[in-house]
Amino acid sequence: MTTPSKHPVPDKAEFAIDLPDKFHMGSFGKEAKFVAAAENDGIMIKLFAAGSKKREAQIHLHHELLADILMEWASSLKKEPKMSEIHQENLLEALRHVEMAIVGKKWK
């Protein structure tokens, strides 16, 4: 398996982890990089930040959980103000690529 390439974070990702004895919170901004790749039964997403605040965050979501998350997100979007056109275009293009990859078609 080839190592997925790192891509720049075009916007921002924020995270919070609440453990019984610790709370971690942070963000990855435009100086950070990300990797997203299929892994057997799901998706792996990894964020990297360099410099004085060097850190990494990784999550693996199984296909069924990812599908449920996307469905819940879709339901919640109905209740939110309309997103900007550029965000709409970017997300719709990405979703078209996901659909084609799932059904085994090639895109341009």
C-alpha positions in Angstrom: 0.0 0.0 0.0 1.4 3.4 -0.9 1.6 6.2 1.6 -1.0 8.8 1.1 0.3 12.3 0.3 -0.1 15.2 2.7 -2.3 18.1 1.5 -2.6 21.6 2.9 -5.5 22.4 5.2 -7.5 25.0 3.2 -9.5 26.3 6.1 -9.5 25.0 9.7 -10.1 21.8 11.7 -10.9 22.0 15.5 -11.0 19.1 17.9 -11.8 18.4 21.6 -11.2 15.2 23.5 -12.7 14.8 26.9 -11.1 12.0 28.9 -11.9 11.2 32.6 -8.8 13.0 33.9 -7.8 15.3 31.0 -9.4 17.6 28.4 -7.6 18.3 25.2 -8.7 21.0 22.7 -6.9 22.5 19.7 -7.1 23.4 16.0 -5.2 22.8 12.8 -5.1 25.9 10.6 -3.8 26.8 7.1 -0.2 26.0 8.1 -1.2 22.4 8.8 -1.4 19.4 6.5 -3.9 16.5 6.3 -4.1 12.9 4.9 -7.3 11.1 4.1 -7.3 7.6 2.9 -9.4 4.4 2.6 -8.3 1.8 5.1 -9.9 -1.6 4.7 -13.3 -1.0 6.4 -13.4 2.8 6.6 -11.6 6.1 6.3 -8.5 7.3 8.1 -8.1 11.1 8.6 -4.8 12.5 10.0 -4.0 16.1 10.7 -0.4 17.4 11.1 0.8 20.7 12.5 4.5 21.6 12.4 6.5 24.4 14.1 6.5 25.2 17.7 3.1 23.7 18.2 3.9 20.4 16.5 1.1 17.9 16.9 -0.9 15.2 15.2 -4.5 13.9 15.4 -5.9 10.8 13.7 -9.3 9.2 13.5 -10.5 6.1 11.8 -14.2 5.8 11.0 -15.8 2.6 9.8 -18.0 2.9 6.7 -21.3 2.4 8.6 -20.4 5.1 11.2 -19.3 7.4 8.5 -22.5 6.9 6.6 -24.5 7.6 9.8 -22.5 10.8 10.5 -23.1 12.0 6.9 -26.8 11.4 7.2 -27.0 13.3 10.5 -25.0 16.1 9.1 -27.3 16.3 6.1 -30.3 16.5 8.5 -28.7 19.2 10.5 -27.8 21.2 7.4 -31.5 21.7 6.7 -31.8 23.7 10.0 -28.7 25.9 9.3 -28.4 29.1 7.2 -27.5 28.4 3.6 -23.8 27.9 3.2 -21.7 30.0 0.8 -21.7 29.0 -2.8 -18.0 28.2 -2.8 -18.5 25.8 0.1 -21.5 24.3 -1.7 -19.5 23.8 -4.9 -16.5 22.3 -3.1 -18.6 19.8 -1.1 -20.7 18.8 -4.0 -17.7 18.1 -6.2 -16.1 16.1 -3.4 -19.3 14.1 -2.9 -19.5 13.4 -6.7 -15.9 12.0 -6.5 -16.8 9.8 -3.5 -19.9 8.5 -5.3 -17.8 7.6 -8.4 -15.1 6.0 -6.3 -17.7 3.8 -4.5 -19.4 2.6 -7.7 -16.0 2.2 -9.5 -16.2 4.9 -12.1 -13.4 7.2 -13.1 -13.6 11.0 -12.9 -11.8 13.7 -14.9 
